[in-house]
Amino acid sequence: MQVVGGRFHLIAHLGGGATSDVSLAKTDAKSDVGRLSVIKRLKLGKDAEPALVEQFADEARLSLRLIHANIAQAFEAGSDDAGPFLVLEYLEGQTLSRIRSRAQRSAGGLPRAIALNVVMAVATGLAYAHSAQDEAGKPLRIVHRDVSPDNIVVTYAGATKLIDFSVATAAASKSKSGAKGNISYMAPEQTSSSIALDERADVFATGLVLWELLAGKRMWEGLSEAEVLARLADDKPLPALRSVVPDMPEELDAICAQALKKVRDERYESAVELREAIEKAAQKLGLRATTREVAELVTSLFEEEREKMRTIVEEAIVGAGGTGKGLPRLRPAPPSSSKQFVDDETDPRLWAPTHPRAADSSPDGTSARVVEVLRVEQAPSGDRRFTLLIAGAVLIAFAVVAVVALTRDQTKPIDDKPVTTATPPPPPPEPSASAWVEPVEVTIEISVNPTSARLSVDGVKVNTPYRTTVATGKFVHDVKAEADGFEPRSMKVVFDRDRSIEIALTPTKPPPFGFVPPPPKPPPKPDDAGR
């Protein structure tokens, strides 16, 4: 069995591209308690380009620094005899592109409240990345550059995760960077390699994702890449949301219009501003979806795919325990379509949008997104159990891989009924070690004295007093309060239960000139009655 870094046992080959391989791994292949992870390693050889090694190192540095509930996590990076590798989070969920497509077919579109919930989470993750600092407190100035439905995963527990920082830029990046990203979600300034990008490029892309979710259609549907680039370069505003959906609330139409301004100085200044605008509109319009509601929708849309993936992962683990048969593999099927989104209800597939090499550029010189449709096959052994096709696993070249996670006991059958939206819901099954546990929501309240203080959570500025409802988790969140004339105060908080936190800041201003403190009060006189 192949082992990476001395302890990650490879159990299945997920795929790869021209420069990297991605595999499913388990920290202890023979145990039921070993953690599943995704291993991405750079292909090294005599002809390895230093630029690729440096780009891989940049990705590793950024990924390891970004620890946030709305960003898929990288656990560690290292190097062994086969070259450098990156250990990534194994996600149980679906990409937003597949969710959108499936919802459009089966439910008439994604509910507006769900769309707002997901985009607010994306904006929250981006705000954290944009405000990230290095060890010395210097801003990293990270720009994702590839925000799209392909790079947003919504888990079956209702959490939204931003993935793939492989083409992200940062002040500390050592690799050279040109115009990169998905043309369908590029900001106008991103099409030029001579313009320094900032977080407003990600604001544009996030606004475009929101526009498409609410409109139920693609912004650039039917246009070639050259036509999209020409449209971004002209001085005409992008189509208003209400021009596509006349009954769209004015608040949502206005949010998309401002986020999609072609002149970046006219957009929201930050992902924080975009998120706050969406949150305010959702509150006013009664379009607030809970984590549970998001979980129910995704689970109900992909019940069959979830079970198929669990079966395949189980088979992969069992197959990897043998000797001489090699790893179960995912091999690219012959390309048959240039469609960016693959969602065949009767023949679900694992698909992988990958970032192009220089040779993959389109004839007009623009970068093209290459889509590989992957099929699951067993290494040659006559065993046809792995001819099942996977849906819901997203392999991003130079990125996090999101696949359906194994969340049950490998040796016992499971009665794991997905949550449905039926009313009233059926009674829950008896708790067991193998049952899927519903996400639990907690309410977090933070107030600061003085009330004029500035409050931030995970580096993102929030209003005071701050109140939010989130899924319970074990992430450690950084809370910081500061105000002019007061000592700043930082604290670590885990959102594992309902919390009400009051932060009192200590004044730092010295007493005014000439101030004389009053003398201490004399002790009370003895009680005459006690004499």
Secondary structure as the mmCIF struct_conf table of DSSP 4:
data_model
#
loop_
_struct_conf.conf_type_id
_struct_conf.id
_struct_conf.beg_label_comp_id
_struct_conf.beg_label_asym_id
_struct_conf.beg_label_seq_id
_struct_conf.end_label_comp_id
_struct_conf.end_label_asym_id
_struct_conf.end_label_seq_id
STRN STRN1 VAL A 3 VAL A 4
TURN_TY1_P TURN_TY1_P1 GLY A 5 ARG A 7
STRN STRN2 PHE A 8 GLY A 16
BEND BEND1 ALA A 18 THR A 19
STRN STRN3 SER A 20 LYS A 26
BEND BEND2 THR A 27 ASP A 28
TURN_TY1_P TURN_TY1_P2 ALA A 29 LYS A 30
BEND BEND3 SER A 31 SER A 31
TURN_TY1_P TURN_TY1_P3 ASP A 32 VAL A 33
HELX_LH_PP_P HELX_LH_PP_P1 GLY A 34 ARG A 35
STRN STRN4 LEU A 36 LEU A 42
TURN_TY1_P TURN_TY1_P4 LYS A 46 ASP A 47
HELX_RH_AL_P HELX_RH_AL_P1 PRO A 50 ARG A 65
STRN STRN5 HIS A 68 HIS A 68
TURN_TY1_P TURN_TY1_P5 ALA A 69 ASN A 70
STRN STRN6 ILE A 71 ILE A 71
HELX_LH_PP_P HELX_LH_PP_P2 ALA A 72 GLN A 73
STRN STRN7 ALA A 74 ASP A 80
TURN_TY1_P TURN_TY1_P6 ASP A 81 ALA A 82
STRN STRN8 GLY A 83 LEU A 88
STRN STRN9 LEU A 91 LEU A 91
STRN STRN10 GLY A 93 THR A 95
HELX_RH_AL_P HELX_RH_AL_P2 LEU A 96 SER A 106
BEND BEND4 ALA A 107 GLY A 109
HELX_RH_AL_P HELX_RH_AL_P3 ARG A 112 HIS A 130
TURN_TY1_P TURN_TY1_P7 SER A 131 SER A 131
STRN STRN11 GLN A 133 GLN A 133
TURN_TY1_P TURN_TY1_P8 GLU A 135 ALA A 136
BEND BEND5 GLY A 137 GLY A 137
STRN STRN12 PRO A 139 PRO A 139
STRN STRN13 VAL A 143 VAL A 143
BEND BEND6 SER A 148 SER A 148
HELX_RH_3T_P HELX_RH_3T_P1 PRO A 149 ASN A 151
STRN STRN14 ILE A 152 THR A 155
TURN_TY1_P TURN_TY1_P9 TYR A 156 ALA A 157
BEND BEND7 GLY A 158 GLY A 158
STRN STRN15 THR A 160 LEU A 162
TURN_TY1_P TURN_TY1_P10 SER A 166 VAL A 167
STRN STRN16 THR A 169 THR A 169
TURN_TY1_P TURN_TY1_P11 ALA A 171 ALA A 172
BEND BEND8 SER A 175 SER A 175
BEND BEND9 ALA A 179 ALA A 179
BEND BEND10 GLY A 181 GLY A 181
HELX_RH_3T_P HELX_RH_3T_P2 ILE A 183 TYR A 185
HELX_RH_3T_P HELX_RH_3T_P3 PRO A 188 THR A 191
TURN_TY1_P TURN_TY1_P12 SER A 193 SER A 194
BEND BEND11 ILE A 195 ILE A 195
HELX_LH_PP_P HELX_LH_PP_P3 ALA A 196 LEU A 197
HELX_RH_AL_P HELX_RH_AL_P4 GLU A 199 ALA A 215
TURN_TY1_P TURN_TY1_P13 GLY A 216 GLY A 216
BEND BEND12 LYS A 217 LYS A 217
TURN_TY1_P TURN_TY1_P14 MET A 219 GLY A 222
HELX_RH_AL_P HELX_RH_AL_P5 GLU A 225 ALA A 233
BEND BEND13 ASP A 234 LYS A 236
HELX_LH_PP_P HELX_LH_PP_P4 PRO A 237 ALA A 240
HELX_RH_AL_P HELX_RH_AL_P6 LEU A 241 VAL A 244
BEND BEND14 VAL A 245 VAL A 245
TURN_TY1_P TURN_TY1_P15 PRO A 246 ASP A 247
BEND BEND15 MET A 248 MET A 248
HELX_RH_AL_P HELX_RH_AL_P7 GLU A 250 ALA A 259
TURN_TY1_P TURN_TY1_P16 LEU A 260 LEU A 260
BEND BEND16 LYS A 262 VAL A 263
HELX_RH_3T_P HELX_RH_3T_P4 ARG A 264 GLU A 266
BEND BEND17 ARG A 267 ARG A 267
BEND BEND18 GLU A 269 SER A 270
HELX_RH_AL_P HELX_RH_AL_P8 ALA A 271 LEU A 285
TURN_TY1_P TURN_TY1_P17 GLY A 286 GLY A 286
HELX_LH_PP_P HELX_LH_PP_P5 ARG A 288 THR A 290
HELX_RH_AL_P HELX_RH_AL_P9 THR A 291 LEU A 301
TURN_TY1_P TURN_TY1_P18 PHE A 302 PHE A 302
HELX_RH_AL_P HELX_RH_AL_P10 GLU A 303 ALA A 320
TURN_TY1_P TURN_TY1_P19 GLY A 321 GLY A 321
BEND BEND19 GLY A 322 LYS A 325
STRN STRN17 ARG A 329 PRO A 332
HELX_LH_PP_P HELX_LH_PP_P6 ALA A 333 PRO A 335
BEND BEND20 GLN A 340 GLN A 340
BEND BEND21 GLU A 345 ASP A 347
STRN STRN18 LEU A 350 THR A 354
HELX_LH_PP_P HELX_LH_PP_P7 HIS A 355 ARG A 357
HELX_RH_3T_P HELX_RH_3T_P5 ALA A 358 ASP A 360
TURN_TY1_P TURN_TY1_P20 PRO A 363 ASP A 364
BEND BEND22 GLY A 365 GLY A 365
STRN STRN19 VAL A 370 GLU A 377
BEND BEND23 PRO A 380 GLY A 382
HELX_RH_3T_P HELX_RH_3T_P6 ARG A 385 THR A 387
BEND BEND24 LEU A 388 LEU A 388
HELX_LH_PP_P HELX_LH_PP_P8 LEU A 389 ILE A 390
BEND BEND25 GLY A 392 GLY A 392
STRN STRN20 VAL A 394 LEU A 395
TURN_TY1_P TURN_TY1_P21 ALA A 397 PHE A 398
BEND BEND26 ALA A 399 ALA A 399
STRN STRN21 VAL A 401 ALA A 402
BEND BEND27 ARG A 408 ARG A 408
TURN_TY1_P TURN_TY1_P22 GLN A 410 THR A 411
BEND BEND28 LYS A 412 LYS A 412
HELX_LH_PP_P HELX_LH_PP_P9 LYS A 417 VAL A 419
BEND BEND29 THR A 423 PRO A 424
HELX_LH_PP_P HELX_LH_PP_P10 PRO A 425 PRO A 431
TURN_TY1_P TURN_TY1_P23 ALA A 433 SER A 434
BEND BEND30 ALA A 435 ALA A 435
HELX_LH_PP_P HELX_LH_PP_P11 TRP A 436 PRO A 439
STRN STRN22 GLU A 441 ASN A 449
BEND BEND31 PRO A 450 PRO A 450
TURN_TY1_P TURN_TY1_P24 THR A 451 SER A 452
STRN STRN23 ARG A 454 VAL A 457
TURN_TY1_P TURN_TY1_P25 ASP A 458 GLY A 459
STRN STRN24 VAL A 460 VAL A 462
BEND BEND32 THR A 464 PRO A 465
STRN STRN25 TYR A 466 ALA A 471
HELX_LH_PP_P HELX_LH_PP_P12 PHE A 475 PHE A 475
STRN STRN26 VAL A 476 GLU A 482
TURN_TY1_P TURN_TY1_P26 ASP A 484 GLY A 485
STRN STRN27 PHE A 486 PHE A 486
STRN STRN28 ARG A 489 VAL A 494
BEND BEND33 ASP A 496 ARG A 497
STRN STRN29 ARG A 499 ALA A 504
HELX_LH_PP_P HELX_LH_PP_P13 LEU A 505 THR A 506
STRN STRN30 PRO A 507 PRO A 507
HELX_LH_PP_P HELX_LH_PP_P14 LYS A 509 PRO A 512
TURN_TY1_P TURN_TY1_P27 PHE A 513 GLY A 514
HELX_LH_PP_P HELX_LH_PP_P15 PRO A 517 ASP A 527
HELX_RH_3T_P HELX_RH_3T_P7 ASP A 528 GLY A 530
#
